[in-house]
Amino acid sequence: MGLELNREPTSLHIQRTAVSLLMNYVRLVPGMPTRMHFTDYYYIDREVADKESGKIKKIKSLVFWVDELEGEDCARTFSILSQKLAAPLEEFLGGREFLKYDFIITQIGDGYYKDWNVQPILRPE
């Protein structure tokens, strides 16, 4: 009884593969500054559960392509669900100004009352 090499993928195999693919994003850790450089961005509509009511609501999420994380090359995404965090970054979208900067983002606190410190650092030309 050998391994079957030409069988169709199982749902477990697909699920494990999808989880691996979805894990290629930047996750902020409270209190730890994270330095990133963005190469592009897009918006995506998402459905999330409201924290107070538990009801599903639709939000527009800003997503950046990250090519450098902590000064190292990478290929990840940074997805922003909070409008409070998206607002200071959206100021750099016009004219694709974000390309000229690294951003150090620090999450302060956790849960419902979390906040973020966003520090743009001009990159050398």
C-alpha positions, 0 to 999 in steps of 0.5 A, a space after each residue: 500500500 503506497 501513497 496515491 500520487 494522482 488523487 484529488 486534493 481533500 478539503 483538509 489539504 485545501 484548508 491547510 494550504 489556504 491557511 498557509 497562504 493567508 498567513 502572509 500578512 503583517 500582524 502588529 504586536 501591542 507595544 512593539 514598533 513595526 517598520 514597513 515600506 509599502 509598494 502599493 495599496 487597494 481597498 477591499 470590502 469586508 464583513 466583520 462582527 460589530 464588537 458591541 452588538 455582534 451583528 455583521 457590518 460591512 467595512 472598507 479595509 485599506 490593504 498595503 503591499 509590503 516589500 520591506 519589514 524591519 529592513 528585510 525584503 519580504 512579500 506581505 500584506 498589511 490589512 487595516 480594519 480600523 479607520 483610526 489607523 487608516 486615516 493617517 496613512 491615507 494622507 500619503 495615498 495621493 501622488 503615491 507619496 507613501 513610496 517615499 517613506 517607511 512607516 513605523 507603526 506601534 499598537 498601543 493597548 489591545 482590545 476595544 481601546 487600542 490606539 496606534 502611533 504612526 511615524 513616517 520616516 523619509 527614505 534616502 533617495 
